[in-house]
Amino acid sequence: MAESARRQLDELDALAAVFCAEGELHAPWDELALRRAALGRGEPPPASPLHCSVRVRVAGVPRGSLCFTLPPDYPSRPAELRLSREAGWPRAADADAIGAELRAAAAAAAAEAGGGREALLECVVECEARLAAALEAEAREAEEREKAEKEKAEERKKAEEEEAEAGHGARILWFHHIKATEKRKLLVRWAREASLSGFSKPGFPGVVVVGGDERECGEYVRRVRALRWQAMEVRWEGEPPADALPRPFRELGESAMGEAAALCDAGGLGAPFREAVLKLGVR
């Protein structure tokens, strides 16, 4: 027991030399002095554990404390330890996992031949290394988040520029007929999903007039064309003088050709609509 006590005192002296700044190492210095005096007189040391703690730092910033309890027969018996976190503790550092690894290291040191091996400094160094790794991981994650946000911002800016370049467009579509209920629903639904204005007129012939974002107009035509039609033509496409087609997109009656012409007049597409109507017999 006297040999264990002497080794404990020597290790704590070594720790005090390493962690010499104020507040870094906390230990019962008066108790240690009494134990050293008892050893000097050849008296047995008290059979009570010693408690100490070391403040762990990374990049000079306090992150927490590593608290040790040294049993009387330490280092042949492992030191008990626990982690105390402070405000600077990295979010990515798992205190329970780090504590378990440090306790395993302490147990391995105690099991070494020759009465075990002093492991307090080793545990502090390993703890600080784990915290440093966690801080590096957090810094990488923050950098990746910043990079991703920057890329998203650039993508939004590019999309806005492309949208501005694309401008406003319109299409006048002619169909041999629009009768199928499901197709009629799709014509309206797809236009509304794309925030396009305009109308569809089912029946014989069928007509769709659609306006809005140029790219959306093109995509709408592509989707509509993919449906099976007896005949379908894009009779006119271009940039309308005004965005005054009906919004939201709606379906007119089968005999509402006059209403369709009036809506096109209001939307600045009266002339191209009449030309498209005059071409109804053209295939």
CYANA upper distance limits for C-alpha pairs under 8 A (distance plus 0.5 A):
  1 MET  CA      5 ALA  CA      6.68
  1 MET  CA     44 PRO  CA      8.07
  1 MET  CA     45 PRO  CA      8.14
  1 MET  CA     72 PRO  CA      7.47
  1 MET  CA     73 ASP  CA      6.57
  2 ALA  CA      6 ARG  CA      6.66
  2 ALA  CA     39 LEU  CA      7.56
  2 ALA  CA     44 PRO  CA      6.68
  2 ALA  CA     45 PRO  CA      7.02
  3 GLU  CA      7 ARG  CA      6.72
  4 SER  CA      8 GLN  CA      6.67
  4 SER  CA     72 PRO  CA      7.53
  4 SER  CA     73 ASP  CA      5.99
  4 SER  CA     74 TYR  CA      6.48
  4 SER  CA     75 PRO  CA      7.21
  4 SER  CA     76 SER  CA      8.30
  5 ALA  CA      9 LEU  CA      6.78
  5 ALA  CA     35 ARG  CA      8.45
  5 ALA  CA     45 PRO  CA      7.39
  5 ALA  CA     72 PRO  CA      7.40
  5 ALA  CA     73 ASP  CA      7.94
  5 ALA  CA     74 TYR  CA      8.32
  6 ARG  CA     10 ASP  CA      6.69
  6 ARG  CA     36 ARG  CA      8.12
  6 ARG  CA     39 LEU  CA      8.11
  7 ARG  CA     11 GLU  CA      6.59
  7 ARG  CA     75 PRO  CA      8.25
  8 GLN  CA     12 LEU  CA      6.72
  8 GLN  CA     74 TYR  CA      7.58
  8 GLN  CA     75 PRO  CA      7.97
  9 LEU  CA     13 ASP  CA      6.69
  9 LEU  CA     32 LEU  CA      7.45
  9 LEU  CA     36 ARG  CA      7.87
 10 ASP  CA     14 ALA  CA      6.78
 11 GLU  CA     15 LEU  CA      6.70
 11 GLU  CA    118 GLU  CA      7.61
 11 GLU  CA    120 LEU  CA      8.43
 12 LEU  CA     16 ALA  CA      6.63
 13 ASP  CA     17 ALA  CA      6.88
 14 ALA  CA     18 VAL  CA      6.99
 15 LEU  CA     19 PHE  CA      6.39
 15 LEU  CA     25 LEU  CA      8.19
 15 LEU  CA    121 LEU  CA      7.31
 16 ALA  CA     20 CYS  CA      5.88
 16 ALA  CA     25 LEU  CA      7.12
 19 PHE  CA     24 GLU  CA      6.16
 19 PHE  CA     25 LEU  CA      6.50
 19 PHE  CA     54 VAL  CA      8.23
 20 CYS  CA     24 GLU  CA      7.25
 20 CYS  CA     25 LEU  CA      7.73
 21 ALA  CA     25 LEU  CA      8.42
 23 GLY  CA     55 ARG  CA      7.96
 24 GLU  CA     54 VAL  CA      6.11
 24 GLU  CA     55 ARG  CA      5.44
 24 GLU  CA     56 VAL  CA      8.32
 25 LEU  CA     52 CYS  CA      7.83
 25 LEU  CA     53 SER  CA      6.36
 25 LEU  CA     54 VAL  CA      5.14
 25 LEU  CA     55 ARG  CA      6.98
 26 HIS  CA     52 CYS  CA      5.96
 26 HIS  CA     53 SER  CA      5.71
 26 HIS  CA     54 VAL  CA      6.94
 27 ALA  CA     51 HIS  CA      6.99
 27 ALA  CA     52 CYS  CA      4.99
 27 ALA  CA     53 SER  CA      7.25
 28 PRO  CA     32 LEU  CA      6.72
 28 PRO  CA     50 LEU  CA      8.34
 28 PRO  CA     51 HIS  CA      7.76
 28 PRO  CA     52 CYS  CA      7.72
 29 TRP  CA     33 ALA  CA      6.71
 30 ASP  CA     34 LEU  CA      6.86
 31 GLU  CA     35 ARG  CA      6.77
 32 LEU  CA     36 ARG  CA      6.66
 33 ALA  CA     37 ALA  CA      6.67
 34 LEU  CA     38 ALA  CA      6.69
 35 ARG  CA     39 LEU  CA      6.73
 35 ARG  CA     45 PRO  CA      6.26
 35 ARG  CA     46 PRO  CA      7.90
 36 ARG  CA     40 GLY  CA      6.73
 37 ALA  CA     41 ARG  CA      6.91
 38 ALA  CA     42 GLY  CA      6.83
 38 ALA  CA     43 GLU  CA      5.56
 38 ALA  CA     44 PRO  CA      7.24
 38 ALA  CA     45 PRO  CA      6.76
 39 LEU  CA     43 GLU  CA      6.02
 39 LEU  CA     44 PRO  CA      7.09
 39 LEU  CA     45 PRO  CA      7.11
 47 ALA  CA     72 PRO  CA      6.19
 48 SER  CA     71 PRO  CA      7.57
 48 SER  CA     72 PRO  CA      6.50
 49 PRO  CA     69 THR  CA      6.90
 49 PRO  CA     70 LEU  CA      5.80
 49 PRO  CA     71 PRO  CA      5.06
 49 PRO  CA     72 PRO  CA      5.93
 50 LEU  CA     69 THR  CA      6.19
 50 LEU  CA     70 LEU  CA      5.52
 50 LEU  CA     71 PRO  CA      7.25
 50 LEU  CA     72 PRO  CA      8.16
 51 HIS  CA     67 CYS  CA      8.02
 51 HIS  CA     68 PHE  CA      6.27
 51 HIS  CA     69 THR  CA      5.13
 51 HIS  CA     70 LEU  CA      6.83
 52 CYS  CA     67 CYS  CA      6.46
 52 CYS  CA     68 PHE  CA      5.85
 52 CYS  CA     69 THR  CA      7.17
 53 SER  CA     65 SER  CA      6.88
 53 SER  CA     66 LEU  CA      5.95
 53 SER  CA     67 CYS  CA      4.63
 53 SER  CA     68 PHE  CA      6.30
 54 VAL  CA     65 SER  CA      6.01
 54 VAL  CA     66 LEU  CA      5.79
 54 VAL  CA     67 CYS  CA      7.02
 54 VAL  CA    124 VAL  CA      7.93
 55 ARG  CA     62 PRO  CA      7.23
 55 ARG  CA     63 ARG  CA      8.12
 55 ARG  CA     64 GLY  CA      6.39
 55 ARG  CA     65 SER  CA      4.71
 55 ARG  CA     66 LEU  CA      6.82
 56 VAL  CA     62 PRO  CA      6.48
 56 VAL  CA     63 ARG  CA      6.41
 56 VAL  CA     64 GLY  CA      6.01
 56 VAL  CA     65 SER  CA      5.88
 56 VAL  CA     66 LEU  CA      7.26
 56 VAL  CA    124 VAL  CA      7.39
 56 VAL  CA    127 CYS  CA      7.98
 56 VAL  CA    128 GLU  CA      6.58
 57 ARG  CA     61 VAL  CA      5.69
 57 ARG  CA     62 PRO  CA      4.87
 57 ARG  CA     63 ARG  CA      5.95
 57 ARG  CA     64 GLY  CA      7.80
 57 ARG  CA    128 GLU  CA      6.94
 58 VAL  CA     62 PRO  CA      7.20
 58 VAL  CA     63 ARG  CA      7.38
 58 VAL  CA    128 GLU  CA      6.74
 58 VAL  CA    131 LEU  CA      7.51
 58 VAL  CA    132 ALA  CA      6.46
 61 VAL  CA     88 GLY  CA      7.79
 62 PRO  CA     86 GLU  CA      7.94
 62 PRO  CA     88 GLY  CA      6.94
 63 ARG  CA     85 ARG  CA      7.01
 63 ARG  CA     86 GLU  CA      5.87
 63 ARG  CA     87 ALA  CA      7.26
 63 ARG  CA     88 GLY  CA      5.04
 63 ARG  CA     89 TRP  CA      5.18
 63 ARG  CA     90 PRO  CA      8.12
 64 GLY  CA     83 LEU  CA      7.68
 64 GLY  CA     84 SER  CA      5.90
 64 GLY  CA     85 ARG  CA      4.78
 64 GLY  CA     86 GLU  CA      5.13
 64 GLY  CA     87 ALA  CA      8.35
 64 GLY  CA     88 GLY  CA      7.83
 64 GLY  CA     89 TRP  CA      6.93
 65 SER  CA     83 LEU  CA      6.43
 65 SER  CA     84 SER  CA      5.48
 65 SER  CA     85 ARG  CA      7.00
 65 SER  CA     86 GLU  CA      8.26
 66 LEU  CA     81 LEU  CA      7.39
 66 LEU  CA     82 ARG  CA      6.55
 66 LEU  CA     83 LEU  CA      5.39
 66 LEU  CA     84 SER  CA      6.83
 66 LEU  CA    124 VAL  CA      7.46
 67 CYS  CA     81 LEU  CA      5.89
 67 CYS  CA     82 ARG  CA      5.82
 67 CYS  CA     83 LEU  CA      6.74
 67 CYS  CA     84 SER  CA      7.83
 68 PHE  CA     79 ALA  CA      6.88
 68 PHE  CA     80 GLU  CA      6.14
 68 PHE  CA     81 LEU  CA      4.98
 68 PHE  CA     82 ARG  CA      7.33
 68 PHE  CA    120 LEU  CA      8.45
 69 THR  CA     79 ALA  CA      6.25
 69 THR  CA     80 GLU  CA      5.49
 69 THR  CA     81 LEU  CA      6.72
 70 LEU  CA     74 TYR  CA      6.37
 70 LEU  CA     75 PRO  CA      8.48
 70 LEU  CA     78 PRO  CA      8.15
 70 LEU  CA     79 ALA  CA      5.44
 70 LEU  CA     80 GLU  CA      7.04
 71 PRO  CA     77 ARG  CA      7.53
 71 PRO  CA     78 PRO  CA      8.24
 71 PRO  CA     79 ALA  CA      7.11
 71 PRO  CA     80 GLU  CA      8.45
 73 ASP  CA     77 ARG  CA      6.32
 74 TYR  CA     78 PRO  CA      6.63
 74 TYR  CA     79 ALA  CA      7.04
 74 TYR  CA    110 ALA  CA      8.15
 74 TYR  CA    116 GLY  CA      8.42
 75 PRO  CA     79 ALA  CA      7.68
 75 PRO  CA    109 ALA  CA      8.31
 75 PRO  CA    110 ALA  CA      6.09
 75 PRO  CA    115 GLY  CA      7.23
 75 PRO  CA    116 GLY  CA      5.71
 75 PRO  CA    117 ARG  CA      6.33
 75 PRO  CA    118 GLU  CA      6.17
 75 PRO  CA    119 ALA  CA      8.34
 76 SER  CA    110 ALA  CA      5.22
 76 SER  CA    111 ALA  CA      7.28
 76 SER  CA    112 GLU  CA      8.49
 76 SER  CA    115 GLY  CA      5.21
 76 SER  CA    116 GLY  CA      4.81
 76 SER  CA    117 ARG  CA      7.67
 77 ARG  CA    107 ALA  CA      8.03
 77 ARG  CA    110 ALA  CA      5.77
 77 ARG  CA    111 ALA  CA      8.14
 77 ARG  CA    116 GLY  CA      7.80
 78 PRO  CA    103 ARG  CA      8.50
 78 PRO  CA    106 ALA  CA      5.90
 78 PRO  CA    107 ALA  CA      5.55
 78 PRO  CA    109 ALA  CA      7.80
 78 PRO  CA    110 ALA  CA      5.59
 79 ALA  CA    103 ARG  CA      8.38
 79 ALA  CA    106 ALA  CA      6.84
 79 ALA  CA    107 ALA  CA      8.26
 80 GLU  CA    103 ARG  CA      7.67
 81 LEU  CA     99 GLY  CA      8.02
 81 LEU  CA    103 ARG  CA      7.36
 82 ARG  CA     99 GLY  CA      6.89
 83 LEU  CA     95 ALA  CA      7.24
 83 LEU  CA     99 GLY  CA      7.04
 85 ARG  CA     89 TRP  CA      6.35
 85 ARG  CA     95 ALA  CA      8.47
 89 TRP  CA     93 ALA  CA      7.92
 89 TRP  CA    131 LEU  CA      8.26
 90 PRO  CA    131 LEU  CA      7.25
 90 PRO  CA    134 ALA  CA      6.75
 90 PRO  CA    135 LEU  CA      6.33
 90 PRO  CA    138 GLU  CA      8.14
 91 ARG  CA    134 ALA  CA      8.26
 91 ARG  CA    138 GLU  CA      8.16
 92 ALA  CA    134 ALA  CA      5.86
 92 ALA  CA    135 LEU  CA      7.77
 92 ALA  CA    137 ALA  CA      7.81
 92 ALA  CA    138 GLU  CA      7.03
 93 ALA  CA     98 ILE  CA      8.24
 93 ALA  CA    130 ARG  CA      7.99
 93 ALA  CA    131 LEU  CA      6.76
 93 ALA  CA    134 ALA  CA      5.87
 94 ASP  CA     98 ILE  CA      6.69
 95 ALA  CA     99 GLY  CA      6.44
 96 ASP  CA    100 ALA  CA      6.63
 97 ALA  CA    101 GLU  CA      6.81
 98 ILE  CA    102 LEU  CA      6.70
 98 ILE  CA    127 CYS  CA      7.51
 98 ILE  CA    130 ARG  CA      7.87
 99 GLY  CA    103 ARG  CA      6.61
100 ALA  CA    104 ALA  CA      6.70
101 GLU  CA    105 ALA  CA      6.77
102 LEU  CA    106 ALA  CA      6.67
102 LEU  CA    123 CYS  CA      6.40
102 LEU  CA    126 GLU  CA      8.13
102 LEU  CA    127 CYS  CA      8.00
103 ARG  CA    107 ALA  CA      6.63
104 ALA  CA    108 ALA  CA      6.70
105 ALA  CA    109 ALA  CA      6.73
105 ALA  CA    119 ALA  CA      8.39
105 ALA  CA    123 CYS  CA      7.92
106 ALA  CA    110 ALA  CA      6.78
106 ALA  CA    119 ALA  CA      6.53
106 ALA  CA    120 LEU  CA      8.48
106 ALA  CA    123 CYS  CA      7.92
107 ALA  CA    111 ALA  CA      6.78
108 ALA  CA    112 GLU  CA      7.19
109 ALA  CA    116 GLY  CA      6.21
109 ALA  CA    117 ARG  CA      5.47
109 ALA  CA    118 GLU  CA      7.42
109 ALA  CA    119 ALA  CA      6.84
110 ALA  CA    115 GLY  CA      7.70
110 ALA  CA    116 GLY  CA      4.59
110 ALA  CA    117 ARG  CA      6.20
110 ALA  CA    118 GLU  CA      8.20
111 ALA  CA    115 GLY  CA      8.28
111 ALA  CA    116 GLY  CA      6.06
111 ALA  CA    117 ARG  CA      8.47
112 GLU  CA    116 GLY  CA      5.18
112 GLU  CA    117 ARG  CA      6.92
119 ALA  CA    123 CYS  CA      6.62
120 LEU  CA    124 VAL  CA      6.88
121 LEU  CA    125 VAL  CA      6.64
122 GLU  CA    126 GLU  CA      6.64
123 CYS  CA    127 CYS  CA      6.53
124 VAL  CA    128 GLU  CA      6.72
125 VAL  CA    129 ALA  CA      6.68
126 GLU  CA    130 ARG  CA      6.69
127 CYS  CA    131 LEU  CA      6.78
128 GLU  CA    132 ALA  CA      6.55
129 ALA  CA    133 ALA  CA      6.70
130 ARG  CA    134 ALA  CA      6.75
131 LEU  CA    135 LEU  CA      6.67
132 ALA  CA    136 GLU  CA      6.72
133 ALA  CA    137 ALA  CA      6.69
134 ALA  CA    138 GLU  CA      6.71
135 LEU  CA    139 ALA  CA      6.64
136 GLU  CA    140 ARG  CA      6.68
137 ALA  CA    141 GLU  CA      6.66
138 GLU  CA    142 ALA  CA      6.56
139 ALA  CA    143 GLU  CA      6.60
140 ARG  CA    144 GLU  CA      6.56
141 GLU  CA    145 ARG  CA      6.54
142 ALA  CA    146 GLU  CA      6.58
143 GLU  CA    147 LYS  CA      6.54
144 GLU  CA    148 ALA  CA      6.51
145 ARG  CA    149 GLU  CA      6.54
146 GLU  CA    150 LYS  CA      6.55
147 LYS  CA    151 GLU  CA      6.64
148 ALA  CA    152 LYS  CA      6.63
149 GLU  CA    153 ALA  CA      6.61
150 LYS  CA    154 GLU  CA      6.65
151 GLU  CA    155 GLU  CA      6.58
152 LYS  CA    156 ARG  CA      6.60
153 ALA  CA    157 LYS  CA      6.61
154 GLU  CA    158 LYS  CA      6.52
155 GLU  CA    159 ALA  CA      6.52
156 ARG  CA    160 GLU  CA      6.57
157 LYS  CA    161 GLU  CA      6.61
158 LYS  CA    162 GLU  CA      6.54
159 ALA  CA    163 GLU  CA      6.46
160 GLU  CA    164 ALA  CA      6.55
161 GLU  CA    165 GLU  CA      6.59
162 GLU  CA    166 ALA  CA      6.40
163 GLU  CA    167 GLY  CA      6.70
163 GLU  CA    213 ASP  CA      7.96
163 GLU  CA    215 ARG  CA      8.35
166 ALA  CA    213 ASP  CA      7.69
166 ALA  CA    214 GLU  CA      6.10
166 ALA  CA    215 ARG  CA      7.09
167 GLY  CA    213 ASP  CA      6.72
167 GLY  CA    214 GLU  CA      6.36
168 HIS  CA    211 GLY  CA      7.89
168 HIS  CA    212 GLY  CA      5.89
168 HIS  CA    213 ASP  CA      5.36
168 HIS  CA    214 GLU  CA      5.56
168 HIS  CA    239 GLU  CA      6.41
168 HIS  CA    240 PRO  CA      7.94
169 GLY  CA    211 GLY  CA      6.16
169 GLY  CA    212 GLY  CA      6.08
169 GLY  CA    213 ASP  CA      6.44
169 GLY  CA    214 GLU  CA      4.91
169 GLY  CA    217 CYS  CA      7.18
169 GLY  CA    237 GLU  CA      7.79
169 GLY  CA    238 GLY  CA      6.06
169 GLY  CA    239 GLU  CA      4.95
169 GLY  CA    240 PRO  CA      6.90
170 ALA  CA    209 VAL  CA      7.86
170 ALA  CA    210 VAL  CA      6.03
170 ALA  CA    211 GLY  CA      4.51
170 ALA  CA    212 GLY  CA      6.91
170 ALA  CA    214 GLU  CA      7.64
170 ALA  CA    217 CYS  CA      7.07
170 ALA  CA    237 GLU  CA      6.12
170 ALA  CA    238 GLY  CA      6.12
170 ALA  CA    239 GLU  CA      6.42
170 ALA  CA    240 PRO  CA      6.79
171 ARG  CA    208 VAL  CA      8.37
171 ARG  CA    209 VAL  CA      6.28
171 ARG  CA    210 VAL  CA      5.89
171 ARG  CA    211 GLY  CA      6.94
171 ARG  CA    217 CYS  CA      7.61
171 ARG  CA    234 VAL  CA      7.39
171 ARG  CA    235 ARG  CA      8.15
171 ARG  CA    236 TRP  CA      6.16
171 ARG  CA    237 GLU  CA      4.98
171 ARG  CA    238 GLY  CA      7.37
172 ILE  CA    207 VAL  CA      7.76
172 ILE  CA    208 VAL  CA      6.34
172 ILE  CA    209 VAL  CA      5.08
172 ILE  CA    210 VAL  CA      7.15
172 ILE  CA    234 VAL  CA      6.51
172 ILE  CA    235 ARG  CA      6.08
172 ILE  CA    236 TRP  CA      5.56
172 ILE  CA    237 GLU  CA      6.98
172 ILE  CA    273 PHE  CA      7.54
172 ILE  CA    276 ALA  CA      8.05
173 LEU  CA    207 VAL  CA      6.13
173 LEU  CA    208 VAL  CA      5.46
173 LEU  CA    209 VAL  CA      6.80
173 LEU  CA    232 MET  CA      7.60
173 LEU  CA    233 GLU  CA      6.24
173 LEU  CA    234 VAL  CA      5.08
173 LEU  CA    235 ARG  CA      6.13
173 LEU  CA    236 TRP  CA      7.71
174 TRP  CA    205 PRO  CA      7.73
174 TRP  CA    206 GLY  CA      6.42
174 TRP  CA    207 VAL  CA      5.32
174 TRP  CA    208 VAL  CA      7.15
174 TRP  CA    232 MET  CA      6.16
174 TRP  CA    233 GLU  CA      5.73
174 TRP  CA    234 VAL  CA      6.86
174 TRP  CA    235 ARG  CA      6.86
174 TRP  CA    276 ALA  CA      8.17
174 TRP  CA    280 LEU  CA      8.08
175 PHE  CA    204 PHE  CA      8.49
175 PHE  CA    205 PRO  CA      6.35
175 PHE  CA    206 GLY  CA      5.15
175 PHE  CA    207 VAL  CA      6.56
175 PHE  CA    229 TRP  CA      8.05
175 PHE  CA    230 GLN  CA      8.26
175 PHE  CA    231 ALA  CA      6.08
175 PHE  CA    232 MET  CA      4.95
175 PHE  CA    233 GLU  CA      7.05
176 HIS  CA    204 PHE  CA      6.85
176 HIS  CA    205 PRO  CA      5.56
176 HIS  CA    206 GLY  CA      6.61
176 HIS  CA    229 TRP  CA      8.37
176 HIS  CA    230 GLN  CA      6.83
176 HIS  CA    231 ALA  CA      5.65
176 HIS  CA    232 MET  CA      7.06
177 HIS  CA    202 PRO  CA      7.36
177 HIS  CA    203 GLY  CA      5.87
177 HIS  CA    204 PHE  CA      5.13
177 HIS  CA    205 PRO  CA      5.18
177 HIS  CA    206 GLY  CA      5.15
177 HIS  CA    230 GLN  CA      8.10
177 HIS  CA    231 ALA  CA      8.30
178 ILE  CA    183 LYS  CA      8.10
178 ILE  CA    184 ARG  CA      7.47
178 ILE  CA    201 LYS  CA      8.33
178 ILE  CA    202 PRO  CA      5.21
178 ILE  CA    203 GLY  CA      5.60
178 ILE  CA    204 PHE  CA      7.36
178 ILE  CA    205 PRO  CA      7.61
178 ILE  CA    206 GLY  CA      5.48
179 LYS  CA    183 LYS  CA      8.17
179 LYS  CA    184 ARG  CA      7.63
179 LYS  CA    202 PRO  CA      6.73
179 LYS  CA    203 GLY  CA      6.25
180 ALA  CA    184 ARG  CA      6.79
181 THR  CA    185 LYS  CA      6.80
182 GLU  CA    186 LEU  CA      6.76
183 LYS  CA    187 LEU  CA      6.71
183 LYS  CA    227 LEU  CA      8.40
184 ARG  CA    188 VAL  CA      7.19
184 ARG  CA    202 PRO  CA      7.80
185 LYS  CA    189 ARG  CA      6.54
186 LEU  CA    190 TRP  CA      6.22
187 LEU  CA    191 ALA  CA      6.85
187 LEU  CA    200 SER  CA      7.80
187 LEU  CA    224 VAL  CA      7.69
188 VAL  CA    192 ARG  CA      6.77
188 VAL  CA    199 PHE  CA      8.26
188 VAL  CA    200 SER  CA      7.94
188 VAL  CA    249 PHE  CA      6.77
188 VAL  CA    250 ARG  CA      6.62
188 VAL  CA    251 GLU  CA      7.33
189 ARG  CA    193 GLU  CA      6.58
190 TRP  CA    194 ALA  CA      6.81
190 TRP  CA    220 TYR  CA      7.47
191 ALA  CA    195 SER  CA      6.75
191 ALA  CA    196 LEU  CA      5.59
191 ALA  CA    197 SER  CA      7.64
191 ALA  CA    210 VAL  CA      8.17
191 ALA  CA    220 TYR  CA      7.39
191 ALA  CA    249 PHE  CA      6.86
192 ARG  CA    196 LEU  CA      6.28
192 ARG  CA    197 SER  CA      8.03
192 ARG  CA    248 PRO  CA      6.96
192 ARG  CA    249 PHE  CA      6.51
194 ALA  CA    216 GLU  CA      6.74
194 ALA  CA    220 TYR  CA      8.35
195 SER  CA    212 GLY  CA      7.79
195 SER  CA    248 PRO  CA      8.11
196 LEU  CA    210 VAL  CA      6.97
196 LEU  CA    211 GLY  CA      6.14
196 LEU  CA    212 GLY  CA      5.47
196 LEU  CA    213 ASP  CA      7.79
196 LEU  CA    216 GLU  CA      8.07
196 LEU  CA    217 CYS  CA      7.94
196 LEU  CA    247 ARG  CA      8.00
196 LEU  CA    248 PRO  CA      7.85
196 LEU  CA    249 PHE  CA      7.04
197 SER  CA    210 VAL  CA      6.18
197 SER  CA    211 GLY  CA      5.72
197 SER  CA    212 GLY  CA      6.73
197 SER  CA    245 LEU  CA      6.09
197 SER  CA    246 PRO  CA      5.99
197 SER  CA    247 ARG  CA      5.26
197 SER  CA    248 PRO  CA      6.17
197 SER  CA    249 PHE  CA      5.24
198 GLY  CA    208 VAL  CA      8.12
198 GLY  CA    209 VAL  CA      5.84
198 GLY  CA    210 VAL  CA      4.96
198 GLY  CA    211 GLY  CA      6.56
198 GLY  CA    245 LEU  CA      5.43
198 GLY  CA    246 PRO  CA      5.41
198 GLY  CA    247 ARG  CA      6.98
198 GLY  CA    248 PRO  CA      7.81
198 GLY  CA    249 PHE  CA      5.27
198 GLY  CA    250 ARG  CA      7.23
199 PHE  CA    208 VAL  CA      6.38
199 PHE  CA    209 VAL  CA      6.02
199 PHE  CA    210 VAL  CA      6.98
199 PHE  CA    245 LEU  CA      8.41
199 PHE  CA    246 PRO  CA      7.30
199 PHE  CA    249 PHE  CA      5.72
199 PHE  CA    250 ARG  CA      5.29
199 PHE  CA    251 GLU  CA      5.92
199 PHE  CA    252 LEU  CA      7.26
199 PHE  CA    260 ALA  CA      8.37
200 SER  CA    206 GLY  CA      8.03
200 SER  CA    207 VAL  CA      6.22
200 SER  CA    208 VAL  CA      4.76
200 SER  CA    209 VAL  CA      6.89
200 SER  CA    249 PHE  CA      8.47
200 SER  CA    250 ARG  CA      7.00
200 SER  CA    251 GLU  CA      5.29
200 SER  CA    252 LEU  CA      6.56
201 LYS  CA    206 GLY  CA      6.06
201 LYS  CA    207 VAL  CA      5.55
201 LYS  CA    208 VAL  CA      6.75
201 LYS  CA    251 GLU  CA      6.52
201 LYS  CA    252 LEU  CA      5.55
201 LYS  CA    253 GLY  CA      6.68
201 LYS  CA    254 GLU  CA      6.33
201 LYS  CA    255 SER  CA      8.46
201 LYS  CA    256 ALA  CA      7.46
201 LYS  CA    257 MET  CA      7.94
201 LYS  CA    260 ALA  CA      8.01
202 PRO  CA    206 GLY  CA      5.26
202 PRO  CA    207 VAL  CA      7.16
202 PRO  CA    251 GLU  CA      8.10
202 PRO  CA    252 LEU  CA      7.73
202 PRO  CA    253 GLY  CA      7.30
202 PRO  CA    254 GLU  CA      5.48
203 GLY  CA    254 GLU  CA      5.34
203 GLY  CA    255 SER  CA      8.01
204 PHE  CA    254 GLU  CA      8.07
205 PRO  CA    280 LEU  CA      7.99
210 VAL  CA    217 CYS  CA      7.60
210 VAL  CA    245 LEU  CA      8.27
210 VAL  CA    249 PHE  CA      8.35
211 GLY  CA    217 CYS  CA      7.05
211 GLY  CA    240 PRO  CA      8.43
211 GLY  CA    243 ASP  CA      7.81
211 GLY  CA    245 LEU  CA      7.56
212 GLY  CA    216 GLU  CA      7.58
212 GLY  CA    217 CYS  CA      6.98
212 GLY  CA    243 ASP  CA      7.84
213 ASP  CA    217 CYS  CA      6.65
214 GLU  CA    218 GLY  CA      6.85
215 ARG  CA    219 GLU  CA      6.72
216 GLU  CA    220 TYR  CA      6.46
217 CYS  CA    221 VAL  CA      6.80
218 GLY  CA    222 ARG  CA      6.78
219 GLU  CA    223 ARG  CA      6.76
220 TYR  CA    224 VAL  CA      6.66
221 VAL  CA    225 ARG  CA      6.39
222 ARG  CA    226 ALA  CA      6.84
223 ARG  CA    227 LEU  CA      7.63
225 ARG  CA    229 TRP  CA      8.32
225 ARG  CA    232 MET  CA      7.94
231 ALA  CA    283 ARG  CA      8.40
235 ARG  CA    276 ALA  CA      6.21
236 TRP  CA    272 PRO  CA      7.22
236 TRP  CA    273 PHE  CA      8.49
236 TRP  CA    276 ALA  CA      7.66
240 PRO  CA    267 GLY  CA      8.06
240 PRO  CA    268 GLY  CA      6.72
240 PRO  CA    269 LEU  CA      7.07
241 PRO  CA    267 GLY  CA      8.20
241 PRO  CA    268 GLY  CA      6.15
241 PRO  CA    269 LEU  CA      8.39
242 ALA  CA    267 GLY  CA      6.45
242 ALA  CA    268 GLY  CA      6.47
243 ASP  CA    267 GLY  CA      6.78
244 ALA  CA    266 ALA  CA      6.91
244 ALA  CA    267 GLY  CA      4.83
244 ALA  CA    268 GLY  CA      8.00
245 LEU  CA    263 LEU  CA      7.09
245 LEU  CA    264 CYS  CA      7.42
245 LEU  CA    266 ALA  CA      7.63
245 LEU  CA    267 GLY  CA      5.37
246 PRO  CA    250 ARG  CA      7.78
246 PRO  CA    263 LEU  CA      7.89
252 LEU  CA    256 ALA  CA      6.71
252 LEU  CA    260 ALA  CA      8.23
256 ALA  CA    260 ALA  CA      6.71
257 MET  CA    261 ALA  CA      6.78
258 GLY  CA    262 ALA  CA      6.82
259 GLU  CA    263 LEU  CA      6.68
260 ALA  CA    264 CYS  CA      6.75
261 ALA  CA    265 ASP  CA      6.67
261 ALA  CA    270 GLY  CA      6.80
261 ALA  CA    273 PHE  CA      7.32
261 ALA  CA    274 ARG  CA      7.76
262 ALA  CA    266 ALA  CA      6.83
262 ALA  CA    270 GLY  CA      7.92
263 LEU  CA    267 GLY  CA      6.72
263 LEU  CA    270 GLY  CA      8.49
264 CYS  CA    268 GLY  CA      6.57
264 CYS  CA    269 LEU  CA      5.20
264 CYS  CA    270 GLY  CA      5.25
264 CYS  CA    273 PHE  CA      7.23
265 ASP  CA    269 LEU  CA      6.08
265 ASP  CA    270 GLY  CA      4.57
265 ASP  CA    271 ALA  CA      8.19
266 ALA  CA    270 GLY  CA      8.07
269 LEU  CA    273 PHE  CA      6.43
270 GLY  CA    274 ARG  CA      6.68
271 ALA  CA    275 GLU  CA      6.77
272 PRO  CA    276 ALA  CA      6.61
273 PHE  CA    277 VAL  CA      6.64
274 ARG  CA    278 LEU  CA      6.56
275 GLU  CA    279 LYS  CA      6.90
276 ALA  CA    280 LEU  CA      7.19
